């Protein structure tokens, strides 16, 4: 069990742990996850690898069109077939045949593992007996469709995928890597050695899973989908108004470390304004940032570079910046409605 799941053994938490954590040697798990989400929509209970090959391969080929590097290996027969399909060298039938033969070699067995062990409630079982090559969908996976958070899962998976592949394709030194925040467009972006901007993905989609789909302050359910009554806003935990003061003390208030998602009802209230959140939320901010650092992608490297290489340094950094903000605000804030948090 990951720290992410402590106090929260829910199916939603287990799904997010699979998507958000663990090492990535290839992006197959994201393609597999998106394929599983399609099966949940159709309430499929059993599917052969031959049938699964179409959504799985198309997820890969779509991403290859944008980012050619989809794995750490120097070469991949399967990815080469996907590239040949994109280039018109082979047709879909040949792509599906090679996907069934090569695409699932590791991902079916590895997908439900995190931190060296399986999740408590498996989402599917493998049935390769008597010549079968199928996966049997379990009720745990189908029950995710009933969750409020199900509508966010595809966005979260896609955002995680884009963060991983962007870092691979830009080949940026991890010590220099900084994911930046464009407040106007609510996007994360990177700049390469030539200072060319590369947009990565939506801030909401990237952050939501690490907050378990909850408002950072009230722990109300939040959505990343435009038009939802529960849409979340991107909020500066420490108020943006003190940007210059923090800059003079070594902190970028627009840094990923200081961005949280809040329910629209929180962020629109006049009561909150530019006040500093109560100190009790500082531990939650620390925990949330540590989730990023466990996730092995550019947000992790960015937060380490912005706040410190050790937990002690990162905790001291947050304490220092919080105290600076409090000195210039004095009054703290808590929401009028708040549910029990799980991190």
C-alpha positions in Angstrom: 0.0 0.0 0.0 1.3 3.5 -0.9 1.2 6.4 1.5 -1.4 7.8 -0.8 -3.8 5.0 0.2 -3.2 5.3 4.0 -6.6 6.2 5.6 -8.2 5.7 2.2 -8.5 2.1 0.9 -11.2 3.1 -1.6 -11.4 1.8 -5.1 -10.8 5.3 -6.4 -7.7 5.6 -4.4 -6.4 2.3 -5.6 -7.0 3.2 -9.3 -5.3 6.5 -8.9 -2.3 4.9 -7.1 -1.8 2.7 -10.2 -1.9 5.7 -12.6 0.0 8.2 -10.5 2.8 6.3 -8.9 5.6 3.9 -9.8 8.4 3.9 -12.3 7.7 4.3 -16.0 9.8 2.4 -18.4 7.1 2.8 -21.1 3.8 4.5 -21.4 1.9 1.3 -22.1 0.1 1.4 -18.7 -1.5 4.6 -19.6 -2.8 3.2 -22.9 -4.0 0.1 -21.0 -5.7 2.3 -18.4 -7.6 4.3 -21.0 -8.6 1.0 -22.7 -10.0 -0.3 -19.3 -12.0 2.9 -18.9 -13.6 2.3 -22.2 -14.6 -1.2 -21.1 -16.1 0.2 -17.9 -18.3 2.5 -20.0 -19.5 -0.5 -22.0 -19.8 -2.6 -18.9 -17.8 -5.4 -20.5 -17.1 -8.3 -18.2 -14.6 -10.3 -20.4 -12.4 -9.3 -23.3 -9.8 -11.1 -25.4 -6.4 -9.5 -26.1 -7.4 -9.6 -29.7 -10.4 -7.4 -28.9 -8.4 -5.2 -26.6 -5.7 -4.7 -29.2 -7.8 -2.0 -31.1 -8.3 0.6 -28.3 -4.9 -0.1 -26.8 -2.9 0.3 -30.1 -4.9 3.4 -31.1 -4.1 5.1 -27.8 -0.4 4.4 -28.5 -0.5 5.5 -32.1 -2.3 8.7 -31.3 0.4 9.7 -28.8 3.2 8.7 -31.1 2.0 11.3 -33.5 2.7 14.0 -30.9 5.6 12.5 -29.0 7.8 9.9 -30.6 9.5 8.6 -27.5 7.1 6.4 -25.5 9.6 4.3 -23.6 13.1 4.3 -22.1 14.3 1.3 -24.2 16.5 2.2 -27.1 14.3 0.2 -29.4 10.9 -1.5 -29.4 9.5 -3.9 -32.0 5.9 -3.1 -30.9 6.4 0.7 -31.1 8.1 0.3 -34.5 5.0 -1.4 -35.8 2.9 1.5 -34.3 5.1 3.9 -36.2 4.8 2.0 -39.4 1.0 2.1 -39.0 1.1 5.9 -38.6 3.3 6.1 -41.7 1.0 4.0 -43.8 3.5 1.1 -44.1 1.2 -1.4 -42.5 -2.6 -1.5 -42.3 -4.8 -1.8 -39.2 -5.1 -5.6 -39.4 -1.3 -5.9 -39.3 -1.1 -3.4 -36.4 -3.8 -5.4 -34.4 -2.0 -8.7 -35.0 1.3 -7.3 -33.8 -0.4 -5.6 -30.8 -1.9 -8.9 -29.7 1.5 -10.6 -30.1 3.8 -8.0 -28.6 1.8 -5.1 -27.0 0.6 -6.9 -23.8 3.8 -8.8 -22.9 4.3 -7.0 -19.6 1.5 -4.6 -19.1 -1.3 -7.1 -18.2 0.8 -8.6 -15.4 2.3 -5.3 -14.2 -0.6 -2.9 -14.3 -2.1 -3.8 -11.0 1.2 -3.6 -9.1 2.4 -0.5 -7.2 5.4 -0.3 -4.9 6.3 -4.0 -5.5 2.9 -5.4 -4.6 -0.7 -5.8 -5.9 -3.5 -3.5 -5.0 -5.9 -5.0 -2.4 -8.9 -5.1 -4.8 -7.9 -6.4 -8.2 -9.8 -4.8 -11.2 -9.3 -7.8 -13.5 -7.9 -11.4 -13.6 -5.9 -12.9 -16.4 -7.3 -16.0 -18.1 -4.6 -17.6 -20.3 -5.8 -21.2 -19.8 -6.7 -23.7 -22.5 -5.4 -21.4 -25.3 -7.4 -18.4 -24.0 -5.9 -15.0 -23.9 -8.5 -12.9 -22.0 -8.9 -10.7 -19.1 -11.9 -11.1 -16.8 -13.3 -7.8 -15.5 -14.1 -7.8 -11.8 -16.9 -6.0 -10.1 -14.3 -3.7 -8.5 -13.6 -2.1 -11.9 -17.2 -1.9 -12.9 -18.1 -0.2 -9.6 -15.8 2.7 -10.5 -18.4 3.8 -13.0 -20.7 4.6 -10.1 -18.2 6.9 -8.5 -18.4 10.7 -8.8 -14.7 10.6 -9.7 -15.1 8.3 -12.7 -15.7 11.3 -15.0 -12.2 12.7 -14.1 -10.2 9.5 -14.5 -9.6 9.8 -18.3 -8.4 13.4 -17.9 -6.1 12.4 -15.0 -4.6 9.5 -17.0 -4.0 11.6 -20.1 -2.4 14.4 -18.0 0.0 11.9 -16.3 0.9 10.4 -19.7 1.7 13.8 -21.2 3.9 14.8 -18.3 6.0 11.6 -18.6 6.4 11.7 -22.4 7.1 15.4 -22.5 10.1 15.1 -20.2 11.4 12.1 -22.2 11.1 13.9 -25.5 12.7 17.2 -24.4 15.6 15.4 -22.7 15.9 18.1 -20.0 18.5 17.7 -17.2 16.4 16.9 -14.2 18.3 19.4 -12.1 17.3 22.2 -14.4 13.7 21.0 -15.0 10.9 23.4 -14.1 7.3 22.9 -15.0 5.9 26.4 -15.2 2.3 27.6 -14.7 0.5 29.8 -17.2 -2.3 31.4 -15.2 -4.2 32.8 -18.1 -4.6 29.5 -19.9 -4.4 27.3 -16.8 -1.7 25.2 -18.5 1.6 23.7 -17.4 4.4 24.2 -19.8 8.2 23.6 -20.2 10.9 25.5 -22.0 13.7 23.6 -23.7 17.3 24.7 -24.1 16.3 27.0 -27.0 13.7 28.6 -24.7 11.0 27.2 -26.9 7.8 26.8 -24.9 6.1 23.4 -25.0 2.6 23.2 -23.5 2.1 20.0 -21.5 -1.4 19.7 -20.1 -4.2 21.2 -18.1 -3.2 22.2 -14.5 -6.6 20.9 -13.2 -6.1 17.5 -15.0 -2.6 17.2 -13.6 -3.3 18.0 -10.0 -6.7 16.5 -9.4 -5.6 12.9 -8.9 -3.0 13.8 -6.3 -5.8 15.6 -4.3 -7.9 12.4 -4.7 -10.5 14.5 -6.6 -11.2 16.6 -3.5 -11.1 20.3 -2.7 -7.9 21.0 -0.9 -9.6 22.9 1.9 -13.1 21.5 2.3 -12.6 17.9 0.9 -15.8 18.3 -1.1 -15.7 16.4 -4.4 -14.5 18.4 -7.3 -14.6 18.0 -11.1 -12.2 19.0 -13.8 -14.9 19.1 -16.5 -16.0 22.6 -17.7 -19.7 23.3 -16.9 -19.8 21.0 -13.9 -21.4 22.6 -10.8 -18.4 21.1 -8.9 -15.7 22.5 -11.2 -12.5 23.3 -9.4 -10.4 26.4 -9.5 -6.6 26.6 -9.4 -5.7 28.4 -6.2 -2.5 29.8 -4.7 -2.2 28.3 -1.2 -0.1 31.2 -0.1 -1.7 34.4 -1.5 -0.3 35.7 -4.8 -0.5 39.2 -3.5 2.7 38.6 -1.5 4.6 37.4 -4.6 7.5 39.9 -4.3 8.1 39.2 -0.6 8.4 35.5 -1.3 10.6 36.1 -4.3 13.0 38.0 -2.1 13.2 35.0 0.1 13.9 32.4 -2.6 10.4 31.2 -3.5 8.3 31.4 -6.7 4.7 31.8 -5.5 3.6 30.5 -8.9 5.5 27.3 -8.4 3.8 23.9 -8.5 4.4 23.5 -4.8 2.0 26.4 -4.0 -0.8 25.5 -6.5 -3.9 23.6 -5.2 -7.3 22.9 -6.5 -10.3 24.3 -4.6 -14.0 23.9 -5.1 -15.4 26.9 -7.0 -17.6 27.7 -3.9 -14.4 28.1 -1.9 -12.5 30.3 -4.3 -15.4 32.6 -5.0 -16.2 33.4 -1.4 -15.5 36.9 -0.2 -14.6 35.5 3.1 -11.4 33.8 1.8 -10.0 36.7 -0.3 -6.2 36.9 0.0 -6.1 35.5 3.5 -3.6 32.8 4.5 -5.2 29.3 5.1 -5.1 28.0 8.7 -1.8 26.4 9.6 -3.4 23.0 9.9 -3.5 22.9 6.0 0.3 23.3 5.8 0.8 19.6 6.6 -1.7 18.7 3.9 0.3 20.8 1.4 3.4 19.0 2.5 1.7 15.6 2.0 0.4 16.5 -1.3 3.8 17.7 -2.6 5.3 14.5 -1.3 2.8 12.6 -3.5 4.2 14.4 -6.5 7.7 13.5 -5.5 6.8 9.9 -5.3 5.3 10.0 -8.8 8.5 10.0 -10.9 7.7 12.7 -13.4 8.4 16.4 -14.1 6.2 17.7 -11.3 8.4 15.7 -8.9 11.6 17.1 -10.2 10.2 20.6 -10.3 9.0 20.5 -6.6 12.4 19.1 -5.5 14.2 21.9 -7.4 11.8 24.5 -6.0 11.6 23.4 -2.3 14.5 21.2 -1.4 16.2 17.8 -2.0 15.2 16.3 1.4 12.0 16.1 3.3 13.5 18.2 6.1 14.5 20.9 3.6 11.1 20.9 2.0 9.3 21.1 5.4 11.5 24.0 6.5 10.9 25.7 3.1 7.1 25.5 3.6 7.3 26.7 7.2 9.5 29.7 6.2 7.2 30.7 3.4 4.0 30.2 5.5 5.4 32.4 8.3 6.3 35.1 5.7 2.8 35.1 4.3 1.3 35.2 7.8 3.4 38.2 8.8 1.8 40.1 5.9 -1.7 38.8 6.4 -2.2 38.2 10.2 -5.7 36.8 9.7 -6.1 33.2 8.7 -9.0 31.4 6.9 -10.9 28.1 7.1 -13.9 27.1 5.0 -17.4 27.2 6.5 -18.0 23.7 5.3 -15.3 21.0 5.7 -15.3 17.2 5.5 -12.7 14.9 7.1 -9.6 14.7 5.0 -7.6 11.6 4.2 -4.2 13.1 3.6 
